[in-house]
Amino acid sequence: MTVQDHTHVRPWRAIDRRVSRKIRVGKVEVGGDAPITVQSMTNTLTADAAATIDQIRQLEEAGADIVRVSCPDVDSTEAFKAIAREAKVPLVADIHFHYKRGIEAAKAGAACLRINPGNIGSPDRVREVIQAARDHGCSMRIGVNAGSLEPHLLEKYGEPCPAAMVESALDHARILQDNDFHEFKISVKASDPFMTVAAYQQLAEAIDCPLHVGITEAGALRTGTVKSAIGMGSLLWAGIGDTIRVSLAADPVEEIKVGFDILKSLGLRHRGVNIIACPSCARQGFNVIATVEALEQRLAHIATPMSLSIIGCVVNGPGEALMTDVGFTGGGKGAGMVYLAGKPDHKMDNERMVDHIVELVEAKAAELAKAEQAALQAAE
């Protein structure tokens, strides 16, 4: 039994993704049949190029496909050139209020310009940003937020609501389309998951561009993760979403981790070790919680998709191990059974279990990576 056997999509798990047209953010494809990309955003002062580059490097190591960088002033767009030169992933320049920052960021190497139509200015100013994007090969994201809708829409609808957000998005998409610019994606975010989901559902039926999905200002690490998983998970389960960002009041690296966890849970993207673990009870033959915490930390560097089961006793352990690449099931008397490719292989003392499992997973990851590289070379 191989990793492919474990991760293939079974009929009851299949998700039919919404058909959208494909655009590019630098070298990364978004939409169409491209994998759903995971994004985050730096929170350093952009003018401090060294600090921003360092944080981008951390996000890249965590697996970020795209990173957004805020450009609120001239100092930021001046630093952006050095930042873009060092980044290994495409950068999105986040533009608010000052349309000239968008023009400057495009010249400085941004792969995409994110504008909020509620505060970027007149259609003429938007057209200038469009021209800069076209001239420098940038795509664009229309970023609609419930908290910054245009005054005329708030007057029309009385308050932020899905219809107002979708109308704002379509109005500004029309400006891009009227200027023969089609390399754009749209987001319609709110901090309320219900409003967000309803807005994306309406938007998905109204336009074929890629959709950037997220629950904005979701909150702290735990509560924001839950809220994002509910809202974004509902949309992704329905096939809506081509690129995602989990917005947490936490280390941006955590956004990438949560984003991949959401996609892994839905079978939409596979990266790193997926640890299946029991919540533990009086039957456990070892300390499950401490073991899983240690393994999560020590296996965080592995990007190869793999599955690992850590189960405290033999009630569910053998069954879970059948479907994982590596497994360990507590059996009492200070030892447990190690499973490889779903089959019992050998016993291991609890004291040496963590080190042994890390060795097994690292060896399997190296084997799979080598096989994948060989397959890619053969395809060439």
C-alpha positions as a Python dict, from the first residue, in 0.01 Angstrom:
ca = {
    (1, 'M'): (0, 0, 0),
    (2, 'T'): (151, 335, -102),
    (3, 'V'): (93, 698, -15),
    (4, 'Q'): (-105, 731, -334),
    (5, 'D'): (-334, 452, -216),
    (6, 'H'): (-395, 641, 107),
    (7, 'T'): (-459, 985, -38),
    (8, 'H'): (-661, 911, -350),
    (9, 'V'): (-1007, 1070, -357),
    (10, 'R'): (-1279, 818, -284),
    (11, 'P'): (-1627, 867, -437),
    (12, 'W'): (-1785, 988, -114),
    (13, 'R'): (-1505, 1242, -65),
    (14, 'A'): (-1500, 1394, -412),
    (15, 'I'): (-1541, 1771, -437),
    (16, 'D'): (-1642, 1919, -770),
    (17, 'R'): (-1463, 2251, -789),
    (18, 'R'): (-1634, 2546, -952),
    (19, 'V'): (-1503, 2602, -1302),
    (20, 'S'): (-1317, 2932, -1316),
    (21, 'R'): (-1082, 3079, -1570),
    (22, 'K'): (-714, 3063, -1493),
    (23, 'I'): (-488, 3359, -1423),
    (24, 'R'): (-127, 3390, -1313),
    (25, 'V'): (23, 3549, -1005),
    (26, 'G'): (384, 3560, -1113),
    (27, 'K'): (473, 3199, -1193),
    (28, 'V'): (185, 3060, -986),
    (29, 'E'): (-137, 2961, -1161),
    (30, 'V'): (-464, 3046, -986),
    (31, 'G'): (-802, 2910, -1091),
    (32, 'G'): (-899, 2654, -1351),
    (33, 'D'): (-748, 2316, -1270),
    (34, 'A'): (-456, 2463, -1072),
    (35, 'P'): (-412, 2353, -710),
    (36, 'I'): (-573, 2580, -452),
    (37, 'T'): (-297, 2810, -333),
    (38, 'V'): (-231, 2912, 27),
    (39, 'Q'): (-144, 3272, 110),
    (40, 'S'): (-48, 3482, 410),
    (41, 'M'): (54, 3842, 468),
    (42, 'T'): (357, 3998, 632),
    (43, 'N'): (305, 4212, 943),
    (44, 'T'): (649, 4372, 954),
    (45, 'L'): (704, 4733, 851),
    (46, 'T'): (748, 4700, 477),
    (47, 'A'): (997, 4985, 478),
    (48, 'D'): (1217, 4756, 688),
    (49, 'A'): (1317, 4539, 394),
    (50, 'A'): (1540, 4306, 598),
    (51, 'A'): (1268, 4223, 851),
    (52, 'T'): (1009, 4174, 577),
    (53, 'I'): (1238, 3948, 374),
    (54, 'D'): (1308, 3743, 687),
    (55, 'Q'): (937, 3693, 750),
    (56, 'I'): (872, 3602, 387),
    (57, 'R'): (1144, 3340, 416),
    (58, 'Q'): (965, 3189, 718),
    (59, 'L'): (639, 3180, 523),
    (60, 'E'): (810, 3018, 226),
    (61, 'E'): (953, 2746, 452),
    (62, 'A'): (604, 2685, 591),
    (63, 'G'): (480, 2626, 236),
    (64, 'A'): (327, 2960, 134),
    (65, 'D'): (252, 2979, -237),
    (66, 'I'): (191, 3356, -242),
    (67, 'V'): (266, 3631, 12),
    (68, 'R'): (94, 3967, 41),
    (69, 'V'): (284, 4277, 152),
    (70, 'S'): (118, 4603, 251),
    (71, 'C'): (236, 4917, 73),
    (72, 'P'): (88, 5210, 266),
    (73, 'D'): (350, 5473, 179),
    (74, 'V'): (636, 5569, -50),
    (75, 'D'): (897, 5418, 183),
    (76, 'S'): (720, 5084, 148),
    (77, 'T'): (709, 5083, -231),
    (78, 'E'): (1072, 5191, -242),
    (79, 'A'): (1166, 4893, -24),
    (80, 'F'): (942, 4662, -224),
    (81, 'K'): (1192, 4629, -507),
    (82, 'A'): (1456, 4475, -280),
    (83, 'I'): (1193, 4257, -112),
    (84, 'A'): (1058, 4124, -442),
    (85, 'R'): (1410, 4050, -563),
    (86, 'E'): (1476, 3827, -261),
    (87, 'A'): (1139, 3651, -245),
    (88, 'K'): (1109, 3301, -390),
    (89, 'V'): (729, 3323, -411),
    (90, 'P'): (525, 3586, -595),
    (91, 'L'): (429, 3891, -392),
    (92, 'V'): (97, 4073, -385),
    (93, 'A'): (118, 4444, -311),
    (94, 'D'): (-167, 4550, -84),
    (95, 'I'): (-289, 4895, -185),
    (96, 'H'): (-532, 5118, 1),
    (97, 'F'): (-632, 5482, -55),
    (98, 'H'): (-328, 5590, -259),
    (99, 'Y'): (-355, 5465, -616),
    (100, 'K'): (-1, 5585, -688),
    (101, 'R'): (129, 5319, -448),
    (102, 'G'): (-19, 5061, -684),
    (103, 'I'): (165, 5209, -980),
    (104, 'E'): (489, 5220, -782),
    (105, 'A'): (448, 4861, -659),
    (106, 'A'): (389, 4734, -1013),
    (107, 'K'): (711, 4897, -1124),
    (108, 'A'): (892, 4755, -819),
    (109, 'G'): (816, 4391, -905),
    (110, 'A'): (477, 4305, -758),
    (111, 'A'): (321, 3997, -919),
    (112, 'C'): (-28, 4112, -824),
    (113, 'L'): (-193, 4430, -701),
    (114, 'R'): (-466, 4404, -441),
    (115, 'I'): (-698, 4702, -437),
    (116, 'N'): (-1004, 4773, -227),
    (117, 'P'): (-1255, 4935, -461),
    (118, 'G'): (-1420, 5112, -170),
    (119, 'N'): (-1119, 5334, -107),
    (120, 'I'): (-892, 5335, -413),
    (121, 'G'): (-1058, 5640, -570),
    (122, 'S'): (-1228, 5731, -895),
    (123, 'P'): (-1257, 5505, -1201),
    (124, 'D'): (-990, 5718, -1369),
    (125, 'R'): (-744, 5636, -1092),
    (126, 'V'): (-833, 5269, -1112),
    (127, 'R'): (-763, 5284, -1487),
    (128, 'E'): (-416, 5420, -1418),
    (129, 'V'): (-349, 5127, -1186),
    (130, 'I'): (-479, 4889, -1453),
    (131, 'Q'): (-238, 5031, -1706),
    (132, 'A'): (53, 4991, -1465),
    (133, 'A'): (-48, 4630, -1404),
    (134, 'R'): (-68, 4563, -1776),
    (135, 'D'): (267, 4730, -1843),
    (136, 'H'): (447, 4526, -1578),
    (137, 'G'): (274, 4189, -1610),
    (138, 'C'): (78, 4208, -1287),
    (139, 'S'): (-252, 4042, -1217),
    (140, 'M'): (-496, 4212, -981),
    (141, 'R'): (-727, 4123, -696),
    (142, 'I'): (-1042, 4316, -628),
    (143, 'G'): (-1067, 4295, -251),
    (144, 'V'): (-1414, 4378, -117),
    (145, 'N'): (-1452, 4393, 260),
    (146, 'A'): (-1779, 4436, 447),
    (147, 'G'): (-1612, 4700, 662),
    (148, 'S'): (-1512, 4930, 377),
    (149, 'L'): (-1799, 4932, 130),
    (150, 'E'): (-1869, 5240, -81),
    (151, 'P'): (-2103, 5498, 79),
    (152, 'H'): (-2362, 5472, -199),
    (153, 'L'): (-2395, 5098, -142),
    (154, 'L'): (-2434, 5141, 232),
    (155, 'E'): (-2703, 5397, 164),
    (156, 'K'): (-2875, 5166, -84),
    (157, 'Y'): (-2872, 4854, 134),
    (158, 'G'): (-2873, 5015, 477),
    (159, 'E'): (-2586, 4804, 610),
    (160, 'P'): (-2313, 4568, 489),
    (161, 'C'): (-2471, 4258, 339),
    (162, 'P'): (-2387, 3992, 77),
    (163, 'A'): (-2576, 4171, -202),
    (164, 'A'): (-2389, 4495, -138),
    (165, 'M'): (-2054, 4317, -139),
    (166, 'V'): (-2128, 4134, -462),
    (167, 'E'): (-2253, 4451, -631),
    (168, 'S'): (-1932, 4629, -530),
    (169, 'A'): (-1721, 4346, -668),
    (170, 'L'): (-1906, 4325, -998),
    (171, 'D'): (-1903, 4704, -1045),
    (172, 'H'): (-1527, 4710, -1018),
    (173, 'A'): (-1479, 4394, -1220),
    (174, 'R'): (-1669, 4574, -1494),
    (175, 'I'): (-1413, 4855, -1488),
    (176, 'L'): (-1134, 4604, -1543),
    (177, 'Q'): (-1328, 4426, -1817),
    (178, 'D'): (-1419, 4752, -1989),
    (179, 'N'): (-1048, 4826, -2001),
    (180, 'D'): (-985, 4481, -2154),
    (181, 'F'): (-808, 4360, -1840),
    (182, 'H'): (-902, 4007, -1739),
    (183, 'E'): (-612, 3890, -1524),
    (184, 'F'): (-796, 3939, -1197),
    (185, 'K'): (-947, 3752, -907),
    (186, 'I'): (-1200, 3871, -650),
    (187, 'S'): (-1259, 3835, -278),
    (188, 'V'): (-1571, 3935, -82),
    (189, 'K'): (-1476, 3899, 283),
    (190, 'A'): (-1650, 3970, 610),
    (191, 'S'): (-1572, 3874, 969),
    (192, 'D'): (-1914, 3709, 984),
    (193, 'P'): (-1891, 3360, 826),
    (194, 'F'): (-2260, 3362, 731),
    (195, 'M'): (-2229, 3688, 539),
    (196, 'T'): (-1905, 3574, 379),
    (197, 'V'): (-2039, 3239, 261),
    (198, 'A'): (-2355, 3395, 120),
    (199, 'A'): (-2154, 3661, -66),
    (200, 'Y'): (-1920, 3407, -225),
    (201, 'Q'): (-2209, 3183, -324),
    (202, 'Q'): (-2374, 3471, -508),
    (203, 'L'): (-2049, 3588, -664),
    (204, 'A'): (-1956, 3238, -781),
    (205, 'E'): (-2272, 3228, -991),
    (206, 'A'): (-2227, 3579, -1131),
    (207, 'I'): (-1872, 3570, -1268),
    (208, 'D'): (-1615, 3316, -1385),
    (209, 'C'): (-1297, 3473, -1245),
    (210, 'P'): (-1094, 3294, -975),
    (211, 'L'): (-1205, 3361, -617),
    (212, 'H'): (-975, 3436, -326),
    (213, 'V'): (-1150, 3298, -17),
    (214, 'G'): (-1117, 3394, 346),
    (215, 'I'): (-1292, 3510, 661),
    (216, 'T'): (-1141, 3849, 732),
    (217, 'E'): (-1038, 3951, 1083),
    (218, 'A'): (-1125, 3602, 1206),
    (219, 'G'): (-966, 3650, 1546),
    (220, 'A'): (-696, 3488, 1759),
    (221, 'L'): (-528, 3159, 1679),
    (222, 'R'): (-783, 2917, 1825),
    (223, 'T'): (-1107, 3108, 1770),
    (224, 'G'): (-995, 3240, 1432),
    (225, 'T'): (-901, 2891, 1318),
    (226, 'V'): (-1243, 2757, 1414),
    (227, 'K'): (-1427, 3043, 1245),
    (228, 'S'): (-1215, 3013, 931),
    (229, 'A'): (-1255, 2637, 915),
    (230, 'I'): (-1633, 2670, 935),
    (231, 'G'): (-1668, 2949, 679),
    (232, 'M'): (-1392, 2858, 436),
    (233, 'G'): (-1458, 2488, 478),
    (234, 'S'): (-1821, 2536, 378),
    (235, 'L'): (-1717, 2718, 61),
    (236, 'L'): (-1437, 2480, -32),
    (237, 'W'): (-1663, 2181, 30),
    (238, 'A'): (-1905, 2336, -221),
    (239, 'G'): (-1620, 2374, -473),
    (240, 'I'): (-1582, 2751, -429),
    (241, 'G'): (-1232, 2888, -387),
    (242, 'D'): (-913, 2900, -592),
    (243, 'T'): (-676, 3058, -341),
    (244, 'I'): (-713, 3108, 33),
    (245, 'R'): (-586, 3315, 323),
    (246, 'V'): (-662, 3240, 688),
    (247, 'S'): (-668, 3577, 867),
    (248, 'L'): (-545, 3529, 1223),
    (249, 'A'): (-424, 3764, 1495),
    (250, 'A'): (-123, 3536, 1529),
    (251, 'D'): (214, 3462, 1373),
    (252, 'P'): (157, 3462, 993),
    (253, 'V'): (324, 3122, 974),
    (254, 'E'): (26, 2984, 1166),
    (255, 'E'): (-200, 3107, 884),
    (256, 'I'): (-13, 2887, 638),
    (257, 'K'): (-31, 2586, 869),
    (258, 'V'): (-404, 2627, 926),
    (259, 'G'): (-466, 2686, 556),
    (260, 'F'): (-298, 2361, 460),
    (261, 'D'): (-476, 2177, 742),
    (262, 'I'): (-812, 2295, 607),
    (263, 'L'): (-724, 2184, 255),
    (264, 'K'): (-585, 1851, 378),
    (265, 'S'): (-904, 1785, 576),
    (266, 'L'): (-1104, 1824, 256),
    (267, 'G'): (-864, 1622, 42),
    (268, 'L'): (-794, 1929, -173),
    (269, 'R'): (-422, 1961, -105),
    (270, 'H'): (-168, 1735, 59),
    (271, 'R'): (146, 1867, 226),
    (272, 'G'): (342, 1732, 517),
    (273, 'V'): (258, 1461, 767),
    (274, 'N'): (-109, 1410, 845),
    (275, 'I'): (-116, 1278, 1202),
    (276, 'I'): (-422, 1078, 1300),
    (277, 'A'): (-437, 1051, 1678),
    (278, 'C'): (-690, 942, 1938),
    (279, 'P'): (-793, 1184, 2215),
    (280, 'S'): (-661, 928, 2468),
    (281, 'C'): (-841, 760, 2757),
    (282, 'A'): (-773, 520, 3043),
    (283, 'R'): (-695, 243, 2791),
    (284, 'Q'): (-391, 422, 2647),
    (285, 'G'): (-68, 229, 2663),
    (286, 'F'): (144, 547, 2646),
    (287, 'N'): (99, 923, 2678),
    (288, 'V'): (-74, 996, 2349),
    (289, 'I'): (-105, 1373, 2390),
    (290, 'A'): (262, 1430, 2477),
    (291, 'T'): (370, 1195, 2199),
    (292, 'V'): (166, 1374, 1933),
    (293, 'E'): (292, 1714, 2048),
    (294, 'A'): (651, 1593, 2019),
    (295, 'L'): (594, 1438, 1677),
    (296, 'E'): (422, 1748, 1540),
    (297, 'Q'): (727, 1956, 1632),
    (298, 'R'): (987, 1710, 1509),
    (299, 'L'): (811, 1634, 1180),
    (300, 'A'): (716, 1992, 1093),
    (301, 'H'): (1002, 2016, 842),
    (302, 'I'): (866, 1740, 619),
    (303, 'A'): (670, 1863, 317),
    (304, 'T'): (616, 1524, 151),
    (305, 'P'): (254, 1409, 190),
    (306, 'M'): (239, 1122, 437),
    (307, 'S'): (-2, 976, 691),
    (308, 'L'): (84, 870, 1047),
    (309, 'S'): (-148, 714, 1303),
    (310, 'I'): (-78, 738, 1677),
    (311, 'I'): (-341, 544, 1869),
    (312, 'G'): (-325, 464, 2241),
    (313, 'C'): (-473, 114, 2240),
    (314, 'V'): (-573, -179, 2022),
    (315, 'V'): (-945, -91, 2002),
    (316, 'N'): (-906, 138, 1700),
    (317, 'G'): (-530, 132, 1650),
    (318, 'P'): (-499, -156, 1402),
    (319, 'G'): (-791, -28, 1195),
    (320, 'E'): (-651, 323, 1171),
    (321, 'A'): (-305, 186, 1088),
    (322, 'L'): (-449, 1, 788),
    (323, 'M'): (-493, 336, 613),
    (324, 'T'): (-169, 510, 709),
    (325, 'D'): (190, 491, 590),
    (326, 'V'): (330, 458, 940),
    (327, 'G'): (139, 374, 1256),
    (328, 'F'): (195, 305, 1623),
    (329, 'T'): (-59, 134, 1846),
    (330, 'G'): (-22, 103, 2223),
    (331, 'G'): (-27, -254, 2345),
    (332, 'G'): (64, -236, 2712),
    (333, 'K'): (370, -358, 2904),
    (334, 'G'): (569, -53, 2797),
    (335, 'A'): (566, -130, 2425),
    (336, 'G'): (347, -102, 2115),
    (337, 'M'): (320, -224, 1760),
    (338, 'V'): (470, -35, 1466),
    (339, 'Y'): (275, -60, 1139),
    (340, 'L'): (429, 6, 800),
    (341, 'A'): (209, 49, 492),
    (342, 'G'): (-90, -71, 692),
    (343, 'K'): (64, -396, 819),
    (344, 'P'): (205, -486, 1163),
    (345, 'D'): (583, -487, 1127),
    (346, 'H'): (760, -487, 1464),
    (347, 'K'): (728, -393, 1829),
    (348, 'M'): (891, -89, 1984),
    (349, 'D'): (944, 24, 2343),
    (350, 'N'): (745, 333, 2440),
    (351, 'E'): (1061, 508, 2560),
    (352, 'R'): (1221, 492, 2215),
    (353, 'M'): (900, 527, 2018),
    (354, 'V'): (921, 897, 1924),
    (355, 'D'): (1279, 880, 1797),
    (356, 'H'): (1201, 561, 1607),
    (357, 'I'): (889, 699, 1440),
    (358, 'V'): (1074, 1015, 1336),
    (359, 'E'): (1342, 799, 1174),
    (360, 'L'): (1082, 590, 992),
    (361, 'V'): (889, 892, 866),
    (362, 'E'): (1202, 1074, 750),
    (363, 'A'): (1323, 766, 566),
    (364, 'K'): (985, 717, 399),
    (365, 'A'): (968, 1083, 303),
    (366, 'A'): (1314, 1064, 144),
    (367, 'E'): (1210, 751, -46),
    (368, 'L'): (891, 914, -177),
    (369, 'A'): (1071, 1235, -271),
    (370, 'K'): (1329, 1035, -467),
    (371, 'A'): (1057, 840, -645),
    (372, 'E'): (872, 1160, -732),
    (373, 'Q'): (1186, 1320, -869),
    (374, 'A'): (1254, 1014, -1083),
    (375, 'A'): (899, 1024, -1216),
    (376, 'L'): (935, 1391, -1307),
    (377, 'Q'): (1262, 1325, -1489),
    (378, 'A'): (1105, 1036, -1678),
    (379, 'A'): (814, 1257, -1781),
    (380, 'E'): (1056, 1513, -1922),
}
